[in-house]
Amino acid sequence: MLYLVRNTSEIHGETTIPASKSHSVRAMVTGLLAEGKSEAVIRDACWDAHCMADVVSKLGAKVTVDGNKWVIEGRGGRLEAPKDVLNIENSGTGLCITTAVAALIDGYSVITGDDQIRYRPGRQVQTLLDALKELGAEAFSTKGDGKPPLVVRGVIKGKKLALPGLTSQWFTPILIAAPLAEKDTEIVVENLHESLYVEMTLQWLHRCGVKVDREGLGKFYIYGGQHYQSYQFTLPADWESASYVLVAGAIIEDAEVTVYGMDTRDIQGDKVIIKILENMGADIEVRNYGVDGIVIRGGRELTGIEIDCRELPDAIPHLAVLGTQAKGKTVLTNVAPSRIKETDRVSTIKMELEKMGAEIEDKGTEAIIHQSKLHGTWIDGHNDHRIVMASAIAGMVAEGNTVISDAEFVKKSYSTFYETFKGLGAQILKVE
């Protein structure tokens, strides 16, 4: 699927953001591990939520959906070897969590995903496989390169181990699985990035009655032999998805958009987009923590700033677009975690925006984006939903027409992206 995006002079209206992708994946797996029926309200569930629901179903959970209401009837700690391959499609978080959960099963599980998951460098999960082996499981990649297909056999027992902190996707899965191990697990984490994703996981554990002690962000103690309790929870809206609307509203000259469904009190790190836009000079108004709406208005001159991206690995693409429309230069620091996602998002967004006339410097640990006048061109979406959506926003402020490939991947995290922007008046067309 392609997006054809034309220069958009104005957007107006209201939109409600779908449920958080990160919360959705955690809702599915904790529902699987819990005793009894858990209920999650997931507005406009994304592709990753559906993929994870399929996986937990193959692991024995019963999942029923009625509109936005999802009921997951869990297995507790009584997991059996799946009768089929566990295909997580394009979900990197789902891949890692599924791998750790499979290490609770006294039997073999095979975990795989789509072409991108199986072949892209960023999908290498050898660190997680090594950690599971230390905990007593058998875990390996069939190709010997740390990428799916993966084969896992439990059962993990628990022990003390050390993990690098470059990405939460190596750490969160062990936090989720270790409470069901026979013995206690102590994890020492070095230089933790993406700490708010870890905090989100800890919130879900607490919601399900699981106890974890810790010393700051460096040492975690997980008691073995615990049980997950069922939950009832309405998932918060997705701040990363909201960011595309807010950035578009800030850089399109004639814009006034109200975004609903948000809450600045939620743990998601991407809510910092509010402070970023304020610091750059955007006209943004947050009403009652966002519960009564967030209003973004265009027309103000933006000024480049320095942005620490340690907690924002998914935000690099749209922050780069924002930087092209800000006076001076915008500096994105601590960008390393973004290089091991669906793509190396620093180099990928640099490559695509430079086709549009952007001036971007990749300095390894940081990226410098200079104010640039953009023009329409052909953009490769690289099967990366973040690249596709950020490029679409760039196309709205570029001269001429922009064509973007792999548009179908937006459903991974923002199922209503196209409908939202079409409804706000953006000049965007979907081409099958």
KOLSE-955091 format. One record per residue (C-alpha): residue number from 1; x, y, z; residue in one letter. Coordinates in pm, whole numbers, plus 32768, in hexadecimal, padded with zeros to 4 digits. Each point is the difference from the previous one (the first is absolute). Layout:
+-----+------+------+------+-----+
!   n !   c1 !   c2 !   c3 ! res !
+-----+------+------+------+-----+
! NUM !    X !    Y !    Z !   A !
...
+-----+------+------+------+-----+
***
This chain:
+-----+------+------+------+-----+
!   n !   c1 !   c2 !   c3 ! res !
+-----+------+------+------+-----+
!   1 ! 8000 ! 8000 ! 8000 !   M !
!   2 ! 8071 ! 8164 ! 7FB5 !   L !
!   3 ! 7FB0 ! 8152 ! 8094 !   Y !
!   4 ! 7FED ! 8126 ! 7F0F !   L !
!   5 ! 802F ! 813C ! 80CD !   V !
!   6 ! 7FD6 ! 815F ! 7F76 !   R !
!   7 ! 805F ! 8149 ! 80A0 !   N !
!   8 ! 7EFC ! 8049 ! 810B !   T !
!   9 ! 7FBC ! 816B ! 8053 !   S !
!  10 ! 7F0B ! 7FC4 ! 811C !   E !
!  11 ! 7F7A ! 7EFA ! 80F1 !   I !
!  12 ! 7EE3 ! 8036 ! 80F3 !   H !
!  13 ! 7F23 ! 7F30 ! 80E3 !   G !
!  14 ! 8009 ! 7F00 ! 8117 !   E !
!  15 ! 8085 ! 7E9E ! 801E !   T !
!  16 ! 8013 ! 7EF1 ! 810A !   T !
!  17 ! 8140 ! 7F35 ! 8014 !   I !
!  18 ! 7FFA ! 7E80 ! 800D !   P !
!  19 ! 807E ! 7F38 ! 812A !   A !
!  20 ! 8173 ! 7FE5 ! 8048 !   S !
!  21 ! 80B8 ! 7EF1 ! 7F3F !   K !
!  22 ! 80F0 ! 7FC3 ! 8121 !   S !
!  23 ! 7EE9 ! 7FDE ! 80FF !   H !
!  24 ! 7F3F ! 7F1B ! 7F12 !   S !
!  25 ! 8119 ! 7F01 ! 7FDF !   V !
!  26 ! 802A ! 7FF6 ! 817B !   R !
!  27 ! 7E88 ! 7FDC ! 8030 !   A !
!  28 ! 7FFF ! 7EC6 ! 7F29 !   M !
!  29 ! 8126 ! 7F4D ! 80A4 !   V !
!  30 ! 7F9C ! 8050 ! 8167 !   T !
!  31 ! 7EA1 ! 7F88 ! 7FAB !   G !
!  32 ! 8097 ! 7EB7 ! 7F8A !   L !
!  33 ! 80CD ! 7FD4 ! 813D !   L !
!  34 ! 7EE6 ! 8063 ! 80EC !   A !
!  35 ! 7F04 ! 7F20 ! 80AB !   E !
!  36 ! 7E9B ! 8034 ! 7F85 !   G !
!  37 ! 7F73 ! 8105 ! 7F14 !   K !
!  38 ! 80A7 ! 814E ! 7FC6 !   S !
!  39 ! 7F48 ! 811D ! 7F53 !   E !
!  40 ! 80AE ! 810E ! 7F35 !   A !
!  41 ! 7F5A ! 8121 ! 7F4B !   V !
!  42 ! 80DA ! 803D ! 7ECE !   I !
!  43 ! 7F88 ! 8114 ! 7F1A !   R !
!  44 ! 8043 ! 7FBD ! 7E8D !   D !
!  45 ! 80F6 ! 7EEA ! 804F !   A !
!  46 ! 813C ! 8004 ! 7F2F !   C !
!  47 ! 8097 ! 7EE7 ! 7F33 !   W !
!  48 ! 80F8 ! 7FA7 ! 8113 !   D !
!  49 ! 7EE1 ! 7FC9 ! 80F4 !   A !
!  50 ! 7F58 ! 7F0E ! 7F0E !   H !
!  51 ! 8149 ! 7F49 ! 7FBF !   C !
!  52 ! 8041 ! 7FD8 ! 8173 !   M !
!  53 ! 7E9A ! 7F89 ! 8034 !   A !
!  54 ! 803D ! 7EEF ! 7EFE !   D !
!  55 ! 813D ! 7F94 ! 80B3 !   V !
!  56 ! 7F64 ! 7FED ! 815B !   V !
!  57 ! 7EDF ! 7F3B ! 7F68 !   S !
!  58 ! 80F8 ! 7F00 ! 7F7C !   K !
!  59 ! 8094 ! 7FF2 ! 815E !   L !
!  60 ! 7EAD ! 7F9F ! 808D !   G !
!  61 ! 7F4D ! 8145 ! 8055 !   A !
!  62 ! 7E9F ! 803D ! 7F86 !   K !
!  63 ! 7FDD ! 815B ! 7F69 !   V !
!  64 ! 7EAD ! 8098 ! 7FA8 !   T !
!  65 ! 7FC4 ! 8159 ! 7F70 !   V !
!  66 ! 7EC2 ! 80CD ! 800E !   D !
!  67 ! 803E ! 8156 ! 7F65 !   G !
!  68 ! 8111 ! 809F ! 80D5 !   N !
!  69 ! 7FD3 ! 7F06 ! 811C !   K !
!  70 ! 80FC ! 7EE3 ! 8008 !   W !
!  71 ! 7FDC ! 7EDB ! 80F1 !   V !
!  72 ! 812F ! 7F20 ! 8034 !   I !
!  73 ! 7FC4 ! 7EBD ! 80BF !   E !
!  74 ! 8158 ! 7FAB ! 8081 !   G !
!  75 ! 80C2 ! 7EC4 ! 8049 !   R !
!  76 ! 80A9 ! 806C ! 8140 !   G !
!  77 ! 814D ! 7F4D ! 8016 !   G !
!  78 ! 7F7A ! 7ECD ! 7F4D !   R !
!  79 ! 8094 ! 8032 ! 7EA6 !   L !
!  80 ! 8021 ! 7EE4 ! 7F07 !   E !
!  81 ! 80D8 ! 7FE4 ! 7ECA !   A !
!  82 ! 7F49 ! 80A2 ! 7EDA !   P !
!  83 ! 7F81 ! 7F22 ! 7EE7 !   K !
!  84 ! 8065 ! 80FF ! 7EF9 !   D !
!  85 ! 8112 ! 80FA ! 7FB6 !   V !
!  86 ! 7FDB ! 8147 ! 80C1 !   L !
!  87 ! 8002 ! 810C ! 7EF1 !   N !
!  88 ! 801A ! 815D ! 8091 !   I !
!  89 ! 7FFA ! 80A3 ! 7EA5 !   E !
!  90 ! 80A9 ! 815A ! 801B !   N !
!  91 ! 7FFB ! 8038 ! 8179 !   S !
!  92 ! 815E ! 8023 ! 8090 !   G !
!  93 ! 7F80 ! 8023 ! 8164 !   T !
!  94 ! 7F18 ! 7ED9 ! 7FCA !   G !
!  95 ! 8121 ! 7F30 ! 7F79 !   L !
!  96 ! 80D4 ! 8035 ! 8137 !   C !
!  97 ! 7EE4 ! 7FD0 ! 80F9 !   I !
!  98 ! 7F87 ! 7EC5 ! 7F50 !   T !
!  99 ! 8161 ! 7F72 ! 8007 !   T !
! 100 ! 801C ! 802F ! 8179 !   A !
! 101 ! 7EA3 ! 7F75 ! 8043 !   V !
! 102 ! 8057 ! 7ECD ! 7F2F !   A !
! 103 ! 811F ! 7FC4 ! 80F5 !   A !
! 104 ! 7EF6 ! 7FB3 ! 8109 !   L !
! 105 ! 7F89 ! 7ECF ! 7F3B !   I !
! 106 ! 808B ! 7EA1 ! 802D !   D !
! 107 ! 7FFF ! 7FC0 ! 7E8B !   G !
! 108 ! 8079 ! 809B ! 7EBE !   Y !
! 109 ! 7F73 ! 8141 ! 7F68 !   S !
! 110 ! 805C ! 8095 ! 7EB0 !   V !
! 111 ! 7FDF ! 817A ! 7FE5 !   I !
! 112 ! 8013 ! 80BE ! 7EB9 !   T !
! 113 ! 7F82 ! 8138 ! 7F52 !   G !
! 114 ! 7FE6 ! 80AD ! 7EB0 !   D !
! 115 ! 8120 ! 8041 ! 7F0E !   D !
! 116 ! 8071 ! 8133 ! 80BA !   Q !
! 117 ! 8002 ! 7F53 ! 8151 !   I !
! 118 ! 80C5 ! 7EDA ! 7F70 !   R !
! 119 ! 8108 ! 80BC ! 7F38 !   Y !
! 120 ! 802F ! 8169 ! 806F !   R !
! 121 ! 8137 ! 803E ! 80DA !   P !
! 122 ! 7F34 ! 80AE ! 810E !   G !
! 123 ! 7F40 ! 7EC2 ! 804D !   R !
! 124 ! 812F ! 7F51 ! 8091 !   Q !
! 125 ! 7F9C ! 7F7E ! 8159 !   V !
! 126 ! 8133 ! 7F33 ! 805B !   Q !
! 127 ! 8026 ! 80C2 ! 8147 !   T !
! 128 ! 7EA8 ! 7F8B ! 806D !   L !
! 129 ! 8045 ! 7E99 ! 7F91 !   L !
! 130 ! 8144 ! 7FFF ! 80C8 !   D !
! 131 ! 7F4A ! 8083 ! 8134 !   A !
! 132 ! 7EF7 ! 7EF0 ! 7FE8 !   L !
! 133 ! 8112 ! 7EF8 ! 7FE4 !   K !
! 134 ! 80A1 ! 808A ! 813C !   E !
! 135 ! 7EAF ! 7FD9 ! 80AC !   L !
! 136 ! 7FF3 ! 7E90 ! 7F9F !   G !
! 137 ! 7F48 ! 7FF8 ! 7EB2 !   A !
! 138 ! 806A ! 7F7F ! 7EAD !   E !
! 139 ! 7FEC ! 811F ! 7F07 !   A !
! 140 ! 809B ! 802D ! 7EAA !   F !
! 141 ! 7FD2 ! 8093 ! 7EA5 !   S !
! 142 ! 7FD7 ! 7F00 ! 7EE9 !   T !
! 143 ! 80E5 ! 80CD ! 7F1E !   K !
! 144 ! 8100 ! 803C ! 8110 !   G !
! 145 ! 7FEA ! 8178 ! 7FD8 !   D !
! 146 ! 7F26 ! 805E ! 812A !   G !
! 147 ! 7ED3 ! 8046 ! 7F20 !   K !
! 148 ! 7EBF ! 7F35 ! 7FD5 !   P !
! 149 ! 7F9C ! 7EF0 ! 7FD3 !   P !
! 150 ! 8053 ! 7FB9 ! 816C !   L !
! 151 ! 7FE0 ! 7EBA ! 80C0 !   V !
! 152 ! 7FC4 ! 800C ! 8177 !   V !
! 153 ! 7FCF ! 7EF6 ! 8108 !   R !
! 154 ! 7FD8 ! 8042 ! 8173 !   G !
! 155 ! 7FED ! 7FFB ! 8117 !   V !
! 156 ! 80BC ! 812D ! 808B !   I !
! 157 ! 8060 ! 7FDA ! 816D !   K !
! 158 ! 8073 ! 815C ! 8061 !   G !
! 159 ! 8158 ! 8082 ! 8069 !   K !
! 160 ! 80D1 ! 813D ! 8002 !   K !
! 161 ! 805D ! 8090 ! 7EAE !   L !
! 162 ! 8075 ! 8142 ! 7F5C !   A !
! 163 ! 7F64 ! 80A8 ! 7ED2 !   L !
! 164 ! 806A ! 8127 ! 7F26 !   P !
! 165 ! 7F01 ! 8119 ! 800B !   G !
! 166 ! 8003 ! 8070 ! 7E94 !   L !
! 167 ! 7E97 ! 7F94 ! 7FC8 !   T !
! 168 ! 7EE1 ! 7FA6 ! 80E5 !   S !
! 169 ! 7F9F ! 7EE8 ! 7F10 !   Q !
! 170 ! 810E ! 7F20 ! 8094 !   W !
! 171 ! 7FA1 ! 804F ! 8168 !   F !
! 172 ! 7E83 ! 801B ! 8007 !   T !
! 173 ! 7FCB ! 7E94 ! 7F8E !   P !
! 174 ! 80C8 ! 7F7A ! 8126 !   I !
! 175 ! 7F44 ! 80E1 ! 80F2 !   L !
! 176 ! 7EBF ! 7F64 ! 7F7D !   I !
! 177 ! 8071 ! 7E93 ! 8000 !   A !
! 178 ! 80DD ! 7FED ! 8136 !   A !
! 179 ! 7EE6 ! 801B ! 8105 !   P !
! 180 ! 7F87 ! 7EA9 ! 7F87 !   L !
! 181 ! 815A ! 7F63 ! 801C !   A !
! 182 ! 8043 ! 7F0C ! 811B !   E !
! 183 ! 810F ! 80D3 ! 80A4 !   K !
! 184 ! 8042 ! 8171 ! 8030 !   D !
! 185 ! 80A8 ! 80CF ! 7EF2 !   T !
! 186 ! 80E5 ! 8129 ! 8034 !   E !
! 187 ! 804F ! 80DC ! 7ED4 !   I !
! 188 ! 8110 ! 8107 ! 7FF2 !   V !
! 189 ! 7FCC ! 80F1 ! 7EDE !   V !
! 190 ! 8113 ! 80DD ! 7F79 !   E !
! 191 ! 7FA9 ! 815D ! 7F7D !   N !
! 192 ! 7E8C ! 7FC5 ! 7FCD !   L !
! 193 ! 7F60 ! 80B1 ! 7ED7 !   H !
! 194 ! 7E89 ! 8003 ! 7FC1 !   E !
! 195 ! 7FC6 ! 7FF5 ! 8177 !   S !
! 196 ! 7E97 ! 8074 ! 7FDF !   L !
! 197 ! 7FAA ! 7EC7 ! 7F3A !   Y !
! 198 ! 808D ! 7F3D ! 8126 !   V !
! 199 ! 7F2E ! 80D3 ! 80EF !   E !
! 200 ! 7ECF ! 7FAB ! 7F2C !   M !
! 201 ! 804F ! 7E8D ! 8021 !   T !
! 202 ! 8025 ! 8025 ! 8179 !   L !
! 203 ! 7EAB ! 80AA ! 800C !   Q !
! 204 ! 7F66 ! 7ED6 ! 7F4F !   W !
! 205 ! 80AA ! 7F0E ! 80F1 !   L !
! 206 ! 7F7D ! 80C5 ! 8127 !   H !
! 207 ! 7EA3 ! 8006 ! 7F64 !   R !
! 208 ! 800C ! 7E84 ! 7FF3 !   C !
! 209 ! 807E ! 7FD7 ! 8165 !   G !
! 210 ! 816A ! 7FAF ! 7FAB !   V !
! 211 ! 8112 ! 8080 ! 80E8 !   K !
! 212 ! 814E ! 8089 ! 7F86 !   V !
! 213 ! 80FB ! 80B2 ! 80E0 !   D !
! 214 ! 8106 ! 80E5 ! 7F6F !   R !
! 215 ! 8117 ! 80F3 ! 8042 !   E !
! 216 ! 7FC5 ! 8124 ! 7F15 !   G !
! 217 ! 802C ! 7F9D ! 7E94 !   L !
! 218 ! 8131 ! 7F25 ! 8034 !   G !
! 219 ! 7F96 ! 7ECF ! 80C9 !   K !
! 220 ! 7EBA ! 7F3B ! 8002 !   F !
! 221 ! 7F9D ! 7EDD ! 80E1 !   Y !
! 222 ! 7EE4 ! 7F24 ! 7F86 !   I !
! 223 ! 7F6D ! 7EFF ! 80EB !   Y !
! 224 ! 7FC2 ! 7EAB ! 7F65 !   G !
! 225 ! 7ECD ! 7F26 ! 802B !   G !
! 226 ! 7F0A ! 8121 ! 7FDF !   Q !
! 227 ! 7EAA ! 8008 ! 7F5A !   H !
! 228 ! 7F64 ! 80FF ! 7F15 !   Y !
! 229 ! 7EA7 ! 807D ! 805F !   Q !
! 230 ! 7EFD ! 8064 ! 7EFB !   S !
! 231 ! 7FBF ! 8171 ! 7FC3 !   Y !
! 232 ! 7F02 ! 80F7 ! 7F78 !   Q !
! 233 ! 8098 ! 812F ! 7F55 !   F !
! 234 ! 7FB6 ! 8105 ! 7EF8 !   T !
! 235 ! 813F ! 8034 ! 7F3B !   L !
! 236 ! 8084 ! 8164 ! 7FD7 !   P !
! 237 ! 8017 ! 8097 ! 7EA6 !   A !
! 238 ! 8148 ! 7FEB ! 7F41 !   D !
! 239 ! 80DF ! 8131 ! 802D !   W !
! 240 ! 80E1 ! 7FA3 ! 7EDE !   E !
! 241 ! 7ED3 ! 7FFD ! 7F17 !   S !
! 242 ! 7F89 ! 814C ! 808B !   A !
! 243 ! 8157 ! 8093 ! 7FB2 !   S !
! 244 ! 7FC6 ! 7FE9 ! 7E88 !   Y !
! 245 ! 7EC3 ! 80D0 ! 801C !   V !
! 246 ! 80A3 ! 80FB ! 80EA !   L !
! 247 ! 8135 ! 8029 ! 7F25 !   V !
! 248 ! 7F28 ! 802B ! 7ECA !   A !
! 249 ! 7F31 ! 8107 ! 80B3 !   G !
! 250 ! 813A ! 80BD ! 8065 !   A !
! 251 ! 80A2 ! 800B ! 7EA6 !   I !
! 252 ! 7ED0 ! 8034 ! 7F1D !   I !
! 253 ! 7FC1 ! 8175 ! 7FE6 !   E !
! 254 ! 7E84 ! 8002 ! 8020 !   D !
! 255 ! 7FB9 ! 7EF4 ! 8103 !   A !
! 256 ! 7F26 ! 7FD9 ! 8132 !   E !
! 257 ! 7FCB ! 7E9E ! 807A !   V !
! 258 ! 7F7E ! 7F79 ! 814B !   T !
! 259 ! 8083 ! 7EAB ! 8067 !   V !
! 260 ! 7F34 ! 7F2E ! 80F3 !   Y !
! 261 ! 8048 ! 7EC4 ! 80C6 !   G !
! 262 ! 814B ! 8075 ! 8095 !   M !
! 263 ! 8070 ! 8017 ! 816A !   D !
! 264 ! 814D ! 809E ! 805D !   T !
! 265 ! 8001 ! 7F37 ! 8145 !   R !
! 266 ! 8037 ! 7EB9 ! 7F48 !   D !
! 267 ! 815E ! 7F69 ! 8009 !   I !
! 268 ! 8041 ! 800C ! 7E86 !   Q !
! 269 ! 813F ! 80BD ! 7FB7 !   G !
! 270 ! 7F83 ! 8090 ! 7EB8 !   D !
! 271 ! 7F1E ! 80F3 ! 80BB !   K !
! 272 ! 8137 ! 80DD ! 800D !   V !
! 273 ! 7F99 ! 8072 ! 7EA2 !   I !
! 274 ! 7F2F ! 8105 ! 80B8 !   I !
! 275 ! 8133 ! 8099 ! 80A4 !   K !
! 276 ! 80CA ! 7FE2 ! 7EBF !   I !
! 277 ! 7EFE ! 80C2 ! 7F37 !   L !
! 278 ! 7FDE ! 8106 ! 8112 !   E !
! 279 ! 8179 ! 8031 ! 800D !   N !
! 280 ! 800D ! 8027 ! 7E87 !   M !
! 281 ! 7EF8 ! 8111 ! 800D !   G !
! 282 ! 7EC8 ! 7F46 ! 7F8B !   A !
! 283 ! 7EA4 ! 8070 ! 8063 !   D !
! 284 ! 7F88 ! 7ED7 ! 80CC !   I !
! 285 ! 7EFD ! 7FF2 ! 8117 !   E !
! 286 ! 7FD1 ! 7ED9 ! 80EE !   V !
! 287 ! 7EAD ! 7FF7 ! 80A9 !   R !
! 288 ! 7FDE ! 7F42 ! 8149 !   N !
! 289 ! 8134 ! 7F22 ! 7FCB !   Y !
! 290 ! 7F85 ! 7FC8 ! 7E9D !   G !
! 291 ! 7EC2 ! 7F52 ! 8074 !   V !
! 292 ! 7F31 ! 8121 ! 7F76 !   D !
! 293 ! 80D3 ! 8017 ! 7EC8 !   G !
! 294 ! 814B ! 8085 ! 7F81 !   I !
! 295 ! 7FE9 ! 811C ! 7F04 !   V !
! 296 ! 8117 ! 803D ! 7F06 !   I !
! 297 ! 7FFF ! 8132 ! 7F1F !   R !
! 298 ! 80E9 ! 804A ! 7EE0 !   G !
! 299 ! 808D ! 8148 ! 7F86 !   G !
! 300 ! 810E ! 8042 ! 8102 !   R !
! 301 ! 8173 ! 8007 ! 7FAE !   E !
! 302 ! 80B0 ! 7ED3 ! 8098 !   L !
! 303 ! 8166 ! 8006 ! 807E !   T !
! 304 ! 80E8 ! 7ED4 ! 8008 !   G !
! 305 ! 8064 ! 7F73 ! 8153 !   I !
! 306 ! 80C7 ! 7EDD ! 8090 !   E !
! 307 ! 7F2A ! 7ECD ! 8050 !   I !
! 308 ! 8077 ! 7EDA ! 80D4 !   D !
! 309 ! 7F75 ! 7EC7 ! 7F56 !   C !
! 310 ! 806E ! 7F00 ! 8103 !   R !
! 311 ! 7E90 ! 7FB9 ! 804D !   E !
! 312 ! 7F85 ! 8046 ! 7E9D !   L !
! 313 ! 8083 ! 7EEF ! 7F17 !   P !
! 314 ! 7EC2 ! 8008 ! 7F2F !   D !
! 315 ! 7FF2 ! 817A ! 7FDE !   A !
! 316 ! 813A ! 803A ! 7F2F !   I !
! 317 ! 7F4C ! 8007 ! 7EAC !   P !
! 318 ! 7EF4 ! 80FF ! 8056 !   H !
! 319 ! 80F3 ! 80D2 ! 80CE !   L !
! 320 ! 80E0 ! 800F ! 7ECD !   A !
! 321 ! 7EDB ! 807F ! 7F31 !   V !
! 322 ! 7FB1 ! 80FF ! 810F !   L !
! 323 ! 816B ! 8072 ! 7FFC !   G !
! 324 ! 7FF7 ! 8048 ! 7E8B !   T !
! 325 ! 7EF1 ! 8102 ! 8045 !   Q !
! 326 ! 80AD ! 80AD ! 8124 !   A !
! 327 ! 80E8 ! 812D ! 7FEB !   K !
! 328 ! 8170 ! 7FAC ! 802D !   G !
! 329 ! 804E ! 7E99 ! 805B !   K !
! 330 ! 7F62 ! 7EF0 ! 80D1 !   T !
! 331 ! 80EC ! 7F0D ! 80AF !   V !
! 332 ! 7F86 ! 7EA3 ! 805F !   L !
! 333 ! 80E4 ! 7F60 ! 8105 !   T !
! 334 ! 8015 ! 7E9B ! 808A !   N !
! 335 ! 7F70 ! 7F6B ! 7EC3 !   V !
! 336 ! 80A8 ! 7EA8 ! 801D !   A !
! 337 ! 7EC5 ! 7F3D ! 806A !   P !
! 338 ! 7F4E ! 8071 ! 7EC2 !   S !
! 339 ! 8102 ! 7F4E ! 7F29 !   R !
! 340 ! 7F88 ! 7EA3 ! 8064 !   I !
! 341 ! 7E8E ! 8024 ! 7FB8 !   K !
! 342 ! 7F50 ! 7F99 ! 7EBC !   E !
! 343 ! 8113 ! 80C4 ! 7F52 !   T !
! 344 ! 8127 ! 80D3 ! 8068 !   D !
! 345 ! 7F12 ! 8124 ! 801D !   R !
! 346 ! 810C ! 810D ! 8005 !   V !
! 347 ! 80A2 ! 7F9A ! 7EBA !   S !
! 348 ! 7EB5 ! 7F9E ! 7F60 !   T !
! 349 ! 7F47 ! 8146 ! 8040 !   I !
! 350 ! 813C ! 80BF ! 7F9E !   K !
! 351 ! 800B ! 7F46 ! 7EB4 !   M !
! 352 ! 7E92 ! 803D ! 7FB0 !   E !
! 353 ! 7FE9 ! 816B ! 8071 !   L !
! 354 ! 813D ! 8056 ! 7F3F !   E !
! 355 ! 7F47 ! 7F91 ! 7EC8 !   K !
! 356 ! 7F0C ! 8117 ! 8055 !   M !
! 357 ! 8112 ! 8104 ! 802A !   G !
! 358 ! 8042 ! 7FE5 ! 8176 !   A !
! 359 ! 8158 ! 8041 ! 8092 !   E !
! 360 ! 8047 ! 7F01 ! 8113 !   I !
! 361 ! 8148 ! 7F9A ! 80A6 !   E !
! 362 ! 8026 ! 7EA6 ! 809C !   D !
! 363 ! 8106 ! 801C ! 8111 !   K !
! 364 ! 7FD9 ! 7EA1 ! 808C !   G !
! 365 ! 7F75 ! 8047 ! 8159 !   T !
! 366 ! 7F45 ! 8134 ! 7F87 !   E !
! 367 ! 7F59 ! 8090 ! 7ECC !   A !
! 368 ! 7FFA ! 816C ! 7F95 !   I !
! 369 ! 7EDB ! 8078 ! 7F2F !   I !
! 370 ! 8016 ! 8151 ! 7F52 !   H !
! 371 ! 7ED9 ! 80D1 ! 7F93 !   Q !
! 372 ! 7FB4 ! 7F8F ! 7E9E !   S !
! 373 ! 7F0C ! 803F ! 7EE8 !   K !
! 374 ! 7F6A ! 7EB4 ! 7F98 !   L !
! 375 ! 7F83 ! 7F8F ! 7EAD !   H !
! 376 ! 7F30 ! 7ED2 ! 7FA1 !   G !
! 377 ! 80A2 ! 7EBF ! 7F86 !   T !
! 378 ! 7FE9 ! 7E83 ! 8014 !   W !
! 379 ! 8038 ! 7F80 ! 8162 !   I !
! 380 ! 8054 ! 7E9A ! 8063 !   D !
! 381 ! 7F3F ! 7FAB ! 813E !   G !
! 382 ! 80F3 ! 7EE3 ! 804E !   H !
! 383 ! 7EE2 ! 7F33 ! 8097 !   N !
! 384 ! 801F ! 80E6 ! 8130 !   D !
! 385 ! 7EC0 ! 80A0 ! 807B !   H !
! 386 ! 80BC ! 8121 ! 80A3 !   R !
! 387 ! 80B6 ! 8055 ! 7EBD !   I !
! 388 ! 7EBD ! 7FF1 ! 7F37 !   V !
! 389 ! 7F3D ! 80E3 ! 80ED !   M !
! 390 ! 811A ! 80FC ! 802F !   A !
! 391 ! 8034 ! 8012 ! 7E86 !   S !
! 392 ! 7E8C ! 803F ! 7FD1 !   A !
! 393 ! 8015 ! 812A ! 80ED !   I !
! 394 ! 812E ! 807F ! 7F3F !   A !
! 395 ! 7F3C ! 7FDE ! 7EBD !   G !
! 396 ! 7EF3 ! 80E4 ! 808B !   M !
! 397 ! 80F4 ! 8123 ! 801A !   V !
! 398 ! 80CC ! 7FAD ! 7EC7 !   A !
! 399 ! 7FD1 ! 80A4 ! 7EAF !   E !
! 400 ! 7F5B ! 7F1D ! 7F01 !   G !
! 401 ! 7FA3 ! 7E93 ! 802C !   N !
! 402 ! 809A ! 7EF2 ! 80D8 !   T !
! 403 ! 7FC9 ! 7E8B ! 7FCA !   V !
! 404 ! 804C ! 7F15 ! 8124 !   I !
! 405 ! 8019 ! 7E85 ! 7FE8 !   S !
! 406 ! 7FA2 ! 7EFE ! 810C !   D !
! 407 ! 7EDF ! 80D5 ! 807D !   A !
! 408 ! 7F4C ! 7EC9 ! 8080 !   E !
! 409 ! 80FA ! 7FEC ! 811E !   F !
! 410 ! 7F61 ! 8127 ! 80B6 !   V !
! 411 ! 7EFB ! 7F0D ! 808A !   K !
! 412 ! 8117 ! 7F6F ! 80D9 !   K !
! 413 ! 7FDA ! 811D ! 80F9 !   S !
! 414 ! 7F03 ! 8102 ! 7F7E !   Y !
! 415 ! 7EDF ! 7F47 ! 7F60 !   S !
! 416 ! 7F3F ! 813E ! 7FA8 !   T !
! 417 ! 8123 ! 80D9 ! 7F87 !   F !
! 418 ! 7F78 ! 802C ! 7EA0 !   Y !
! 419 ! 7E99 ! 803F ! 806F !   E !
! 420 ! 8074 ! 80FA ! 8105 !   T !
! 421 ! 80C6 ! 80DB ! 7F12 !   F !
! 422 ! 7F06 ! 7FDF ! 7EE6 !   K !
! 423 ! 7EF2 ! 8072 ! 80F1 !   G !
! 424 ! 80CC ! 812C ! 806F !   L !
! 425 ! 8025 ! 8076 ! 7E99 !   G !
! 426 ! 815B ! 7F82 ! 7FA8 !   A !
! 427 ! 8041 ! 7FC8 ! 7E8D !   Q !
! 428 ! 8049 ! 7E8B ! 8020 !   I !
! 429 ! 7F87 ! 7EE2 ! 7F26 !   L !
! 430 ! 801A ! 7E89 ! 802F !   K !
! 431 ! 8063 ! 7F40 ! 7EC9 !   V !
! 432 ! 7FD4 ! 7E85 ! 8009 !   E !
+-----+------+------+------+-----+
***
